[in-house]
Amino acid sequence: MDIAPKLAEARRLLDGQGTAAPRKQAVGALAAMALLAAAAILMAGAVVLGPGVQVEDPAATASVIS
């Protein structure tokens, strides 16, 4: 079992002489992960706030107290 051709191919890919397809796939994967992270953050905010939470204006409560 000779691994010399596999090593040569790996060196060629690491040196940047390979095709651009893996780079496009990596960018697509990063974009998908960013979209998933944004969706997770938005869903976490919806869970924390919940459907019945009302956010009051702090200026309105300050005028009532003083």
C-alpha positions in Angstrom: 0.0 0.0 0.0 1.7 3.1 -1.3 0.6 6.4 0.2 2.9 8.6 -1.8 0.2 9.6 -4.3 -2.2 10.5 -1.5 0.5 12.6 0.2 1.2 14.4 -3.0 -2.5 15.1 -3.5 -2.8 16.4 0.1 0.2 18.7 -0.3 -1.2 20.0 -3.6 -4.5 20.8 -1.9 -2.9 22.4 1.1 -0.7 24.6 -1.1 -3.8 26.1 -2.7 -3.3 24.5 -6.1 -6.6 22.6 -5.8 -9.9 23.4 -7.3 -12.1 26.2 -5.9 -15.0 23.9 -5.2 -14.0 23.1 -1.6 -13.6 26.8 -0.8 -17.1 27.5 -2.1 -18.5 24.7 -0.1 -16.7 26.0 3.0 -18.2 29.5 2.5 -21.6 28.0 2.0 -21.3 26.0 5.2 -20.2 29.1 7.1 -23.2 31.0 5.8 -25.5 28.2 6.8 -24.1 28.1 10.3 -24.4 31.9 10.6 -28.1 31.6 9.6 -28.7 28.9 12.1 -27.0 30.8 14.9 -29.1 33.9 14.1 -32.3 31.8 14.1 -31.3 30.2 17.5 -30.7 33.6 19.0 -34.1 34.9 17.8 -35.9 31.8 19.0 -34.2 32.1 22.4 -35.4 35.7 22.7 -38.9 34.6 21.9 -38.8 31.9 24.6 -37.4 34.3 27.2 -40.0 37.1 26.4 -42.9 34.8 25.7 -46.1 35.6 24.1 -47.8 37.5 27.0 -44.9 39.7 28.1 -45.5 43.5 27.9 -42.5 45.8 27.9 -43.3 49.1 29.6 -41.8 52.5 28.8 -39.3 53.5 31.5 -40.1 57.2 31.0 -43.8 56.6 31.7 -43.1 54.8 35.0 -40.6 57.5 36.1 -43.2 60.2 35.6 -45.8 58.4 37.7 -43.3 57.9 40.6 -42.1 61.4 40.8 
